[in-house]
Amino acid sequence: MAEPPVASSPAAARLAFKLIEDGFGPVARDVIATLIEHGTQQYGELLRASALSAAQLRHALLVLIQHNCVNCYLKEEPPTMRGPGPSYFLYEAALPNILQILRVPRFLTHMFDEHGNDAAWMVFSLIEHGRLRWDQLAQAVREHVAGDGNEAEAEHADPDKLRNLFRSLVMERYIERVPACTLPPPPQQVHPNARKKKAAPKPGSEEETELLRGQQEAGVRQEYQQVRFSIPVELMGIGQGSAEAGASVKPAGKRKRAKEPITGSAEEPAKKRGRRKAGEAPLGCAEGRQQDVAATAGAATEVVLWRANYDEFNRRSGFRNDTIIRLLKDKFSATTAQAVEGMLLANARYEQTAQPAETVMLSVNDVSGALQRKHGNEGVPENVAGVLRHLSEDGLMFLDSCGSGPGGEQFKLHMPKVLQFARLHDLQAVIRNKFGPHAIRIWRLLLLNGQMEQKQVAELAMVPKEEAREALYAMLQAGYLTLQDVPRTNDRAPSRTFYTWRASSHVTIARMANDLYRAAGNLHERLAHEVAKPKPNSKRTDVLEASLLELDTQLCLFSDV
């Protein structure tokens, strides 16, 4: 099954520019635009390409890294005959994180419904400030409580209660550690058509050295995954609340608004700032700031920065998990949906990537226990093993049976297959509504049979030739079909060339995602225009907000899960 397209379409980029300008000002927008246009950049390259002053760029990078809109990596070149190779820091626009700004109201609503008001304020503080230490986060929550008029409640707030709430959110993966800026950049993704089979490298060759270096970098990234949701020792104990309750550490600077654009006030960095020694920290580096705080306070304990984990919110807050459960309920039964919900709940603690290929092997006891913890005994189907066994025998192959284990029968759920089925279901509904019933019949025919000539399409789809031609060219213009010319002679004369039509699910889904981002951008711009009026129409703004949230549900399915 095809993977969902990465949110990197032109329409997605334009929407990201609007969101960044609204939140951080035009200078930050120019930095993001440069990074998206030119890709990953060193500081010097970014300074030249952005045409900004050094002070503006430095200030903008600090704010964007603080709010997780720019990723920072350490690139180490291979050693040379003269000694170790140079190392330098790279900056990359975190486009998926930027687009999550649209979903913040949904995230907070989900957190309030699941864990209460304090948890919602805690997540809001992390989203508002980007990344915080634990003491800063606790102080921010107390300030929010005091800001609601509950000064006495904020002053006597139980620190142990806040700490326990924080630990539960970390264990449920709603909050994660900020990755260190010394992580190597992610490997480049090669298109499947460009991949070539390579023989095993010879011992001592450059290919073997490159392979070993890639394995070492993968090991460094895996080390972060292992500690991503680990809780420091000082947050595991009880009785440390008195010291934290009296702390007055201010949280990091709040997000700049459009009325407070980034102008830059820092000093110009030294020349060749992009290249540094491996031990030095770059602009906005979380690890560098942690070292500064620890050195200033004389603390011997580890200083950790935390941020909201958008991937987990996308799984739980009405997106991936709900899509899978709703599809299985409509396709099979409510009991099947309940059993699969248990698999998703039991698998949550094992997921390390935003788009896992499958769940781990889960036993019937694991599934029943996960459902019981969330819904009680009434939420557990009577025969979980039989329900899952029946699903594994279905021709769609959503579920695999893996034999028996200590907890009973074991199963694995193929989430990409279920989500791809859901995408195709929604996509066909869009094609039917946009181009008519004949068009969806033609698109399905091409998807199943590969490339076909126009005459064959009309005959097999049982559609009049004129209507088939209109539907084909309408979908071609919209980007939902492709047309391939096959010349019979070298001169490629049109009279001696025949043309074949082709439908690709991956191409069509990518086009659909781009159309959704374009519509979301238009809705966001219209909503901003209505809100900026001296007397905004509340009914119209409510309709626009509801439409944007509904559209964002489809956006997540087609681009983020």
Secondary structure as a PSIPRED ss2 file (coil, helix, strand):
# PSIPRED VFORMAT (PSIPRED V4.0)

   1 M C   1.000  0.000  0.000
   2 A C   1.000  0.000  0.000
   3 E C   1.000  0.000  0.000
   4 P C   1.000  0.000  0.000
   5 P C   1.000  0.000  0.000
   6 V C   1.000  0.000  0.000
   7 A C   1.000  0.000  0.000
   8 S C   1.000  0.000  0.000
   9 S C   1.000  0.000  0.000
  10 P H   0.000  1.000  0.000
  11 A H   0.000  1.000  0.000
  12 A H   0.000  1.000  0.000
  13 A H   0.000  1.000  0.000
  14 R H   0.000  1.000  0.000
  15 L H   0.000  1.000  0.000
  16 A H   0.000  1.000  0.000
  17 F H   0.000  1.000  0.000
  18 K H   0.000  1.000  0.000
  19 L H   0.000  1.000  0.000
  20 I H   0.000  1.000  0.000
  21 E H   0.000  1.000  0.000
  22 D H   0.000  1.000  0.000
  23 G H   0.000  1.000  0.000
  24 F H   0.000  1.000  0.000
  25 G C   1.000  0.000  0.000
  26 P H   0.000  1.000  0.000
  27 V H   0.000  1.000  0.000
  28 A H   0.000  1.000  0.000
  29 R H   0.000  1.000  0.000
  30 D H   0.000  1.000  0.000
  31 V H   0.000  1.000  0.000
  32 I H   0.000  1.000  0.000
  33 A H   0.000  1.000  0.000
  34 T H   0.000  1.000  0.000
  35 L H   0.000  1.000  0.000
  36 I H   0.000  1.000  0.000
  37 E H   0.000  1.000  0.000
  38 H H   0.000  1.000  0.000
  39 G C   1.000  0.000  0.000
  40 T C   1.000  0.000  0.000
  41 Q E   0.000  0.000  1.000
  42 Q C   1.000  0.000  0.000
  43 Y H   0.000  1.000  0.000
  44 G H   0.000  1.000  0.000
  45 E H   0.000  1.000  0.000
  46 L H   0.000  1.000  0.000
  47 L H   0.000  1.000  0.000
  48 R H   0.000  1.000  0.000
  49 A H   0.000  1.000  0.000
  50 S H   0.000  1.000  0.000
  51 A C   1.000  0.000  0.000
  52 L C   1.000  0.000  0.000
  53 S C   1.000  0.000  0.000
  54 A H   0.000  1.000  0.000
  55 A H   0.000  1.000  0.000
  56 Q H   0.000  1.000  0.000
  57 L H   0.000  1.000  0.000
  58 R H   0.000  1.000  0.000
  59 H H   0.000  1.000  0.000
  60 A H   0.000  1.000  0.000
  61 L H   0.000  1.000  0.000
  62 L H   0.000  1.000  0.000
  63 V H   0.000  1.000  0.000
  64 L H   0.000  1.000  0.000
  65 I H   0.000  1.000  0.000
  66 Q H   0.000  1.000  0.000
  67 H C   1.000  0.000  0.000
  68 N C   1.000  0.000  0.000
  69 C C   1.000  0.000  0.000
  70 V E   0.000  0.000  1.000
  71 N E   0.000  0.000  1.000
  72 C E   0.000  0.000  1.000
  73 Y E   0.000  0.000  1.000
  74 L E   0.000  0.000  1.000
  75 K E   0.000  0.000  1.000
  76 E E   0.000  0.000  1.000
  77 E C   1.000  0.000  0.000
  78 P C   1.000  0.000  0.000
  79 P C   1.000  0.000  0.000
  80 T E   0.000  0.000  1.000
  81 M C   1.000  0.000  0.000
  82 R C   1.000  0.000  0.000
  83 G E   0.000  0.000  1.000
  84 P C   1.000  0.000  0.000
  85 G C   1.000  0.000  0.000
  86 P C   1.000  0.000  0.000
  87 S E   0.000  0.000  1.000
  88 Y E   0.000  0.000  1.000
  89 F E   0.000  0.000  1.000
  90 L E   0.000  0.000  1.000
  91 Y E   0.000  0.000  1.000
  92 E E   0.000  0.000  1.000
  93 A E   0.000  0.000  1.000
  94 A C   1.000  0.000  0.000
  95 L H   0.000  1.000  0.000
  96 P H   0.000  1.000  0.000
  97 N H   0.000  1.000  0.000
  98 I H   0.000  1.000  0.000
  99 L H   0.000  1.000  0.000
 100 Q H   0.000  1.000  0.000
 101 I H   0.000  1.000  0.000
 102 L H   0.000  1.000  0.000
 103 R H   0.000  1.000  0.000
 104 V H   0.000  1.000  0.000
 105 P H   0.000  1.000  0.000
 106 R H   0.000  1.000  0.000
 107 F H   0.000  1.000  0.000
 108 L H   0.000  1.000  0.000
 109 T H   0.000  1.000  0.000
 110 H H   0.000  1.000  0.000
 111 M H   0.000  1.000  0.000
 112 F H   0.000  1.000  0.000
 113 D H   0.000  1.000  0.000
 114 E H   0.000  1.000  0.000
 115 H H   0.000  1.000  0.000
 116 G C   1.000  0.000  0.000
 117 N H   0.000  1.000  0.000
 118 D H   0.000  1.000  0.000
 119 A H   0.000  1.000  0.000
 120 A H   0.000  1.000  0.000
 121 W H   0.000  1.000  0.000
 122 M H   0.000  1.000  0.000
 123 V H   0.000  1.000  0.000
 124 F H   0.000  1.000  0.000
 125 S H   0.000  1.000  0.000
 126 L H   0.000  1.000  0.000
 127 I H   0.000  1.000  0.000
 128 E H   0.000  1.000  0.000
 129 H H   0.000  1.000  0.000
 130 G C   1.000  0.000  0.000
 131 R C   1.000  0.000  0.000
 132 L E   0.000  0.000  1.000
 133 R C   1.000  0.000  0.000
 134 W H   0.000  1.000  0.000
 135 D H   0.000  1.000  0.000
 136 Q H   0.000  1.000  0.000
 137 L H   0.000  1.000  0.000
 138 A H   0.000  1.000  0.000
 139 Q H   0.000  1.000  0.000
 140 A H   0.000  1.000  0.000
 141 V H   0.000  1.000  0.000
 142 R H   0.000  1.000  0.000
 143 E H   0.000  1.000  0.000
 144 H H   0.000  1.000  0.000
 145 V H   0.000  1.000  0.000
 146 A H   0.000  1.000  0.000
 147 G H   0.000  1.000  0.000
 148 D C   1.000  0.000  0.000
 149 G C   1.000  0.000  0.000
 150 N C   1.000  0.000  0.000
 151 E H   0.000  1.000  0.000
 152 A H   0.000  1.000  0.000
 153 E H   0.000  1.000  0.000
 154 A H   0.000  1.000  0.000
 155 E H   0.000  1.000  0.000
 156 H C   1.000  0.000  0.000
 157 A C   1.000  0.000  0.000
 158 D C   1.000  0.000  0.000
 159 P H   0.000  1.000  0.000
 160 D H   0.000  1.000  0.000
 161 K H   0.000  1.000  0.000
 162 L H   0.000  1.000  0.000
 163 R H   0.000  1.000  0.000
 164 N H   0.000  1.000  0.000
 165 L H   0.000  1.000  0.000
 166 F H   0.000  1.000  0.000
 167 R H   0.000  1.000  0.000
 168 S H   0.000  1.000  0.000
 169 L H   0.000  1.000  0.000
 170 V H   0.000  1.000  0.000
 171 M H   0.000  1.000  0.000
 172 E C   1.000  0.000  0.000
 173 R C   1.000  0.000  0.000
 174 Y C   1.000  0.000  0.000
 175 I E   0.000  0.000  1.000
 176 E E   0.000  0.000  1.000
 177 R E   0.000  0.000  1.000
 178 V C   1.000  0.000  0.000
 179 P C   1.000  0.000  0.000
 180 A C   1.000  0.000  0.000
 181 C C   1.000  0.000  0.000
 182 T C   1.000  0.000  0.000
 183 L C   1.000  0.000  0.000
 184 P C   1.000  0.000  0.000
 185 P C   1.000  0.000  0.000
 186 P C   1.000  0.000  0.000
 187 P C   1.000  0.000  0.000
 188 Q C   1.000  0.000  0.000
 189 Q C   1.000  0.000  0.000
 190 V C   1.000  0.000  0.000
 191 H C   1.000  0.000  0.000
 192 P H   0.000  1.000  0.000
 193 N H   0.000  1.000  0.000
 194 A H   0.000  1.000  0.000
 195 R C   1.000  0.000  0.000
 196 K C   1.000  0.000  0.000
 197 K C   1.000  0.000  0.000
 198 K C   1.000  0.000  0.000
 199 A C   1.000  0.000  0.000
 200 A C   1.000  0.000  0.000
 201 P C   1.000  0.000  0.000
 202 K C   1.000  0.000  0.000
 203 P C   1.000  0.000  0.000
 204 G C   1.000  0.000  0.000
 205 S C   1.000  0.000  0.000
 206 E H   0.000  1.000  0.000
 207 E H   0.000  1.000  0.000
 208 E H   0.000  1.000  0.000
 209 T H   0.000  1.000  0.000
 210 E H   0.000  1.000  0.000
 211 L H   0.000  1.000  0.000
 212 L H   0.000  1.000  0.000
 213 R H   0.000  1.000  0.000
 214 G H   0.000  1.000  0.000
 215 Q H   0.000  1.000  0.000
 216 Q H   0.000  1.000  0.000
 217 E H   0.000  1.000  0.000
 218 A H   0.000  1.000  0.000
 219 G H   0.000  1.000  0.000
 220 V H   0.000  1.000  0.000
 221 R H   0.000  1.000  0.000
 222 Q H   0.000  1.000  0.000
 223 E H   0.000  1.000  0.000
 224 Y H   0.000  1.000  0.000
 225 Q H   0.000  1.000  0.000
 226 Q H   0.000  1.000  0.000
 227 V H   0.000  1.000  0.000
 228 R C   1.000  0.000  0.000
 229 F C   1.000  0.000  0.000
 230 S C   1.000  0.000  0.000
 231 I C   1.000  0.000  0.000
 232 P C   1.000  0.000  0.000
 233 V H   0.000  1.000  0.000
 234 E H   0.000  1.000  0.000
 235 L H   0.000  1.000  0.000
 236 M C   1.000  0.000  0.000
 237 G C   1.000  0.000  0.000
 238 I C   1.000  0.000  0.000
 239 G C   1.000  0.000  0.000
 240 Q C   1.000  0.000  0.000
 241 G H   0.000  1.000  0.000
 242 S H   0.000  1.000  0.000
 243 A H   0.000  1.000  0.000
 244 E H   0.000  1.000  0.000
 245 A H   0.000  1.000  0.000
 246 G C   1.000  0.000  0.000
 247 A C   1.000  0.000  0.000
 248 S C   1.000  0.000  0.000
 249 V C   1.000  0.000  0.000
 250 K C   1.000  0.000  0.000
 251 P C   1.000  0.000  0.000
 252 A C   1.000  0.000  0.000
 253 G C   1.000  0.000  0.000
 254 K C   1.000  0.000  0.000
 255 R C   1.000  0.000  0.000
 256 K C   1.000  0.000  0.000
 257 R C   1.000  0.000  0.000
 258 A C   1.000  0.000  0.000
 259 K C   1.000  0.000  0.000
 260 E C   1.000  0.000  0.000
 261 P C   1.000  0.000  0.000
 262 I C   1.000  0.000  0.000
 263 T C   1.000  0.000  0.000
 264 G C   1.000  0.000  0.000
 265 S C   1.000  0.000  0.000
 266 A C   1.000  0.000  0.000
 267 E C   1.000  0.000  0.000
 268 E C   1.000  0.000  0.000
 269 P C   1.000  0.000  0.000
 270 A C   1.000  0.000  0.000
 271 K C   1.000  0.000  0.000
 272 K C   1.000  0.000  0.000
 273 R C   1.000  0.000  0.000
 274 G C   1.000  0.000  0.000
 275 R E   0.000  0.000  1.000
 276 R E   0.000  0.000  1.000
 277 K C   1.000  0.000  0.000
 278 A C   1.000  0.000  0.000
 279 G C   1.000  0.000  0.000
 280 E C   1.000  0.000  0.000
 281 A C   1.000  0.000  0.000
 282 P C   1.000  0.000  0.000
 283 L C   1.000  0.000  0.000
 284 G C   1.000  0.000  0.000
 285 C C   1.000  0.000  0.000
 286 A H   0.000  1.000  0.000
 287 E H   0.000  1.000  0.000
 288 G H   0.000  1.000  0.000
 289 R H   0.000  1.000  0.000
 290 Q H   0.000  1.000  0.000
 291 Q H   0.000  1.000  0.000
 292 D H   0.000  1.000  0.000
 293 V H   0.000  1.000  0.000
 294 A H   0.000  1.000  0.000
 295 A H   0.000  1.000  0.000
 296 T H   0.000  1.000  0.000
 297 A H   0.000  1.000  0.000
 298 G C   1.000  0.000  0.000
 299 A C   1.000  0.000  0.000
 300 A C   1.000  0.000  0.000
 301 T C   1.000  0.000  0.000
 302 E C   1.000  0.000  0.000
 303 V C   1.000  0.000  0.000
 304 V C   1.000  0.000  0.000
 305 L C   1.000  0.000  0.000
 306 W E   0.000  0.000  1.000
 307 R E   0.000  0.000  1.000
 308 A E   0.000  0.000  1.000
 309 N C   1.000  0.000  0.000
 310 Y H   0.000  1.000  0.000
 311 D H   0.000  1.000  0.000
 312 E H   0.000  1.000  0.000
 313 F H   0.000  1.000  0.000
 314 N H   0.000  1.000  0.000
 315 R H   0.000  1.000  0.000
 316 R H   0.000  1.000  0.000
 317 S C   1.000  0.000  0.000
 318 G C   1.000  0.000  0.000
 319 F C   1.000  0.000  0.000
 320 R H   0.000  1.000  0.000
 321 N H   0.000  1.000  0.000
 322 D H   0.000  1.000  0.000
 323 T H   0.000  1.000  0.000
 324 I H   0.000  1.000  0.000
 325 I H   0.000  1.000  0.000
 326 R H   0.000  1.000  0.000
 327 L H   0.000  1.000  0.000
 328 L H   0.000  1.000  0.000
 329 K H   0.000  1.000  0.000
 330 D H   0.000  1.000  0.000
 331 K H   0.000  1.000  0.000
 332 F C   1.000  0.000  0.000
 333 S C   1.000  0.000  0.000
 334 A H   0.000  1.000  0.000
 335 T H   0.000  1.000  0.000
 336 T H   0.000  1.000  0.000
 337 A H   0.000  1.000  0.000
 338 Q H   0.000  1.000  0.000
 339 A H   0.000  1.000  0.000
 340 V H   0.000  1.000  0.000
 341 E H   0.000  1.000  0.000
 342 G H   0.000  1.000  0.000
 343 M H   0.000  1.000  0.000
 344 L H   0.000  1.000  0.000
 345 L H   0.000  1.000  0.000
 346 A H   0.000  1.000  0.000
 347 N H   0.000  1.000  0.000
 348 A H   0.000  1.000  0.000
 349 R H   0.000  1.000  0.000
 350 Y H   0.000  1.000  0.000
 351 E C   1.000  0.000  0.000
 352 Q C   1.000  0.000  0.000
 353 T C   1.000  0.000  0.000
 354 A C   1.000  0.000  0.000
 355 Q C   1.000  0.000  0.000
 356 P C   1.000  0.000  0.000
 357 A C   1.000  0.000  0.000
 358 E C   1.000  0.000  0.000
 359 T C   1.000  0.000  0.000
 360 V C   1.000  0.000  0.000
 361 M C   1.000  0.000  0.000
 362 L E   0.000  0.000  1.000
 363 S E   0.000  0.000  1.000
 364 V H   0.000  1.000  0.000
 365 N H   0.000  1.000  0.000
 366 D H   0.000  1.000  0.000
 367 V H   0.000  1.000  0.000
 368 S H   0.000  1.000  0.000
 369 G H   0.000  1.000  0.000
 370 A H   0.000  1.000  0.000
 371 L H   0.000  1.000  0.000
 372 Q H   0.000  1.000  0.000
 373 R H   0.000  1.000  0.000
 374 K H   0.000  1.000  0.000
 375 H H   0.000  1.000  0.000
 376 G C   1.000  0.000  0.000
 377 N H   0.000  1.000  0.000
 378 E H   0.000  1.000  0.000
 379 G H   0.000  1.000  0.000
 380 V C   1.000  0.000  0.000
 381 P C   1.000  0.000  0.000
 382 E C   1.000  0.000  0.000
 383 N C   1.000  0.000  0.000
 384 V H   0.000  1.000  0.000
 385 A H   0.000  1.000  0.000
 386 G H   0.000  1.000  0.000
 387 V H   0.000  1.000  0.000
 388 L H   0.000  1.000  0.000
 389 R H   0.000  1.000  0.000
 390 H H   0.000  1.000  0.000
 391 L H   0.000  1.000  0.000
 392 S H   0.000  1.000  0.000
 393 E C   1.000  0.000  0.000
 394 D C   1.000  0.000  0.000
 395 G C   1.000  0.000  0.000
 396 L C   1.000  0.000  0.000
 397 M C   1.000  0.000  0.000
 398 F C   1.000  0.000  0.000
 399 L E   0.000  0.000  1.000
 400 D E   0.000  0.000  1.000
 401 S E   0.000  0.000  1.000
 402 C E   0.000  0.000  1.000
 403 G E   0.000  0.000  1.000
 404 S E   0.000  0.000  1.000
 405 G E   0.000  0.000  1.000
 406 P C   1.000  0.000  0.000
 407 G C   1.000  0.000  0.000
 408 G E   0.000  0.000  1.000
 409 E E   0.000  0.000  1.000
 410 Q E   0.000  0.000  1.000
 411 F E   0.000  0.000  1.000
 412 K E   0.000  0.000  1.000
 413 L E   0.000  0.000  1.000
 414 H C   1.000  0.000  0.000
 415 M H   0.000  1.000  0.000
 416 P H   0.000  1.000  0.000
 417 K H   0.000  1.000  0.000
 418 V H   0.000  1.000  0.000
 419 L H   0.000  1.000  0.000
 420 Q H   0.000  1.000  0.000
 421 F H   0.000  1.000  0.000
 422 A H   0.000  1.000  0.000
 423 R H   0.000  1.000  0.000
 424 L H   0.000  1.000  0.000
 425 H H   0.000  1.000  0.000
 426 D H   0.000  1.000  0.000
 427 L H   0.000  1.000  0.000
 428 Q H   0.000  1.000  0.000
 429 A H   0.000  1.000  0.000
 430 V H   0.000  1.000  0.000
 431 I H   0.000  1.000  0.000
 432 R H   0.000  1.000  0.000
 433 N H   0.000  1.000  0.000
 434 K H   0.000  1.000  0.000
 435 F H   0.000  1.000  0.000
 436 G C   1.000  0.000  0.000
 437 P H   0.000  1.000  0.000
 438 H H   0.000  1.000  0.000
 439 A H   0.000  1.000  0.000
 440 I H   0.000  1.000  0.000
 441 R H   0.000  1.000  0.000
 442 I H   0.000  1.000  0.000
 443 W H   0.000  1.000  0.000
 444 R H   0.000  1.000  0.000
 445 L H   0.000  1.000  0.000
 446 L H   0.000  1.000  0.000
 447 L H   0.000  1.000  0.000
 448 L H   0.000  1.000  0.000
 449 N H   0.000  1.000  0.000
 450 G C   1.000  0.000  0.000
 451 Q C   1.000  0.000  0.000
 452 M E   0.000  0.000  1.000
 453 E E   0.000  0.000  1.000
 454 Q H   0.000  1.000  0.000
 455 K H   0.000  1.000  0.000
 456 Q H   0.000  1.000  0.000
 457 V H   0.000  1.000  0.000
 458 A H   0.000  1.000  0.000
 459 E H   0.000  1.000  0.000
 460 L H   0.000  1.000  0.000
 461 A C   1.000  0.000  0.000
 462 M C   1.000  0.000  0.000
 463 V C   1.000  0.000  0.000
 464 P C   1.000  0.000  0.000
 465 K H   0.000  1.000  0.000
 466 E H   0.000  1.000  0.000
 467 E H   0.000  1.000  0.000
 468 A H   0.000  1.000  0.000
 469 R H   0.000  1.000  0.000
 470 E H   0.000  1.000  0.000
 471 A H   0.000  1.000  0.000
 472 L H   0.000  1.000  0.000
 473 Y H   0.000  1.000  0.000
 474 A H   0.000  1.000  0.000
 475 M H   0.000  1.000  0.000
 476 L H   0.000  1.000  0.000
 477 Q H   0.000  1.000  0.000
 478 A H   0.000  1.000  0.000
 479 G C   1.000  0.000  0.000
 480 Y C   1.000  0.000  0.000
 481 L C   1.000  0.000  0.000
 482 T E   0.000  0.000  1.000
 483 L E   0.000  0.000  1.000
 484 Q E   0.000  0.000  1.000
 485 D E   0.000  0.000  1.000
 486 V E   0.000  0.000  1.000
 487 P E   0.000  0.000  1.000
 488 R C   1.000  0.000  0.000
 489 T C   1.000  0.000  0.000
 490 N C   1.000  0.000  0.000
 491 D C   1.000  0.000  0.000
 492 R C   1.000  0.000  0.000
 493 A C   1.000  0.000  0.000
 494 P H   0.000  1.000  0.000
 495 S H   0.000  1.000  0.000
 496 R H   0.000  1.000  0.000
 497 T E   0.000  0.000  1.000
 498 F E   0.000  0.000  1.000
 499 Y E   0.000  0.000  1.000
 500 T E   0.000  0.000  1.000
 501 W E   0.000  0.000  1.000
 502 R E   0.000  0.000  1.000
 503 A C   1.000  0.000  0.000
 504 S C   1.000  0.000  0.000
 505 S H   0.000  1.000  0.000
 506 H H   0.000  1.000  0.000
 507 V H   0.000  1.000  0.000
 508 T H   0.000  1.000  0.000
 509 I H   0.000  1.000  0.000
 510 A H   0.000  1.000  0.000
 511 R H   0.000  1.000  0.000
 512 M H   0.000  1.000  0.000
 513 A H   0.000  1.000  0.000
 514 N H   0.000  1.000  0.000
 515 D H   0.000  1.000  0.000
 516 L H   0.000  1.000  0.000
 517 Y H   0.000  1.000  0.000
 518 R H   0.000  1.000  0.000
 519 A H   0.000  1.000  0.000
 520 A H   0.000  1.000  0.000
 521 G H   0.000  1.000  0.000
 522 N H   0.000  1.000  0.000
 523 L H   0.000  1.000  0.000
 524 H H   0.000  1.000  0.000
 525 E H   0.000  1.000  0.000
 526 R H   0.000  1.000  0.000
 527 L H   0.000  1.000  0.000
 528 A H   0.000  1.000  0.000
 529 H H   0.000  1.000  0.000
 530 E H   0.000  1.000  0.000
 531 V H   0.000  1.000  0.000
 532 A C   1.000  0.000  0.000
 533 K C   1.000  0.000  0.000
 534 P C   1.000  0.000  0.000
 535 K C   1.000  0.000  0.000
 536 P C   1.000  0.000  0.000
 537 N C   1.000  0.000  0.000
 538 S H   0.000  1.000  0.000
 539 K H   0.000  1.000  0.000
 540 R H   0.000  1.000  0.000
 541 T H   0.000  1.000  0.000
 542 D H   0.000  1.000  0.000
 543 V H   0.000  1.000  0.000
 544 L H   0.000  1.000  0.000
 545 E H   0.000  1.000  0.000
 546 A H   0.000  1.000  0.000
 547 S H   0.000  1.000  0.000
 548 L H   0.000  1.000  0.000
 549 L H   0.000  1.000  0.000
 550 E H   0.000  1.000  0.000
 551 L H   0.000  1.000  0.000
 552 D H   0.000  1.000  0.000
 553 T H   0.000  1.000  0.000
 554 Q H   0.000  1.000  0.000
 555 L H   0.000  1.000  0.000
 556 C H   0.000  1.000  0.000
 557 L H   0.000  1.000  0.000
 558 F H   0.000  1.000  0.000
 559 S H   0.000  1.000  0.000
 560 D C   1.000  0.000  0.000
 561 V C   1.000  0.000  0.000
